[in-house]
């Protein structure tokens, strides 16, 4: 079986990757701590389910099999997928097709795992999304979005990125642990990322972990940032919730990364045939959105921009969507997406009919993945409760004028000065959050994309100011068409 798979894989790989696999196999073998007992080494690679990570898994599988061909034995390969609410079933199908094509299910030297929060389970294509994980992601999304006017990056990416980092620690320590972690980032990119994390920590008034600790030190530093970040998002009173969102860091200090960057061709156009013909990768409407091929959240990011423009700015939904699409298509080209995929994405939103179709799809997805409806998403883009409920009146005037006469009572509820009752239940329905969470929003900060750099304090402003996935645009922020500078951010 291994001989056949390796032969087929070599034929499917881009021509320049075949000798690169041989060179990488030599270097990876030299990096293993137990070279005399190759089978006692475990090498981990993350597989998010997208096009780039699918290619990386195929390349590492080729290395895995090449070492077996050379020495008669090979390392144990651990392939790990972190699940989150933004990962639709279609992504699981892509992962399953990749595993079947590469013969991973039947290889005794391979373990295929899912990380769901702090739990590790065997990969199962048809495993239902755990309710606790949906609730976990839903709460992060709503609380983050309410602190940022539904900004795409703040609402979805910041918490997810911290969860991804934690999943590395969870997966690396699982069972007997791992000896190497494969990455597609170059050594310089790894250094830059570690430096950025350390700078963020210092900016937040924290002392970074000793750099000699390597990846463990990076995870420890991220844990400190995560604790501070989620305190800002969920409130200092939510001790258990904040603790639950810490970054796992108890891994061996000696654990190292092995980069395949110099051996691979990451532009997806270079390995298109491998992806679509050999691995059976499908770019479908739900899983493929702008720069992501394993996550439907960017469709919701665009949707939130449309809703904010329509409801808060009193312009049109199409205007907000056009702003997001212009930003995201530019980002796709910066990330070297094949032009036909850029054109496919552009075509989805080219006509009013297409925009309305994607609006309906995003609405369904928000309900399916996070259990939120349009009323709750509209509430989020106003950010009416955070920062002392500074935007509450605008929200009530625009969306719930029947509640204007209750504004003082609502403010008293948020400040904890009135007992919960029918009015509190109404607020919970239209926001999707408990009264306790609404009070935490009220007592905590509201990040503004319109404030000048450096004028806001906290971890969230630090992350957002240093985020490269944003664009400053000129937007019309009222029905009269007054133009101001605005921010579009997402994936």
Buried (B, 14 or more C-beta within 10 A) or exposed (E): EBEEBBEBBBEBBBEEBBEBBBEBBBBBBEBBEEEEEBBBBBBBBBBBBBBBBBBBBBBBBBBBBBBBEBEEEBBBBBBBBBBBBBBBBBBBBBBBBBBBBBBBEEBEBBBBBBBBBEEBEEBEEEEEBBEEBBEBBBBBBBBBBBBBBBBBBBBBBBBBBBBBBBBBBBBBBBEEBBBBBBBBBEEEEBEEEBEEBBEBBEBBEBEBBEEEBBBBBBBBBBBBBBBBBBBBBBBEEBEEBBEEBBBBBEBBEEBEBBBBBEBBBBBBBBBBEBBBEBBBBBBEBBBBBBBBBBBBBBBBBBBBBBBBBBBBBEBEBBBBBBBBBBBBBEBBEEBEBBEEBBEBBBEBBEEEEBBEBBBEBBBEBBBBBBBBBBBBBBBBBBBBBBBBBBBBEEBBEBBBEEBEEBBEBBBBBBEEEBEBEEBBEBBBEBBBBBBBBBBBBBBBBBBBBEEEEEEBEBBBBBBBEEBEBBBEBEBBBEEEEEEEEBBBBBB
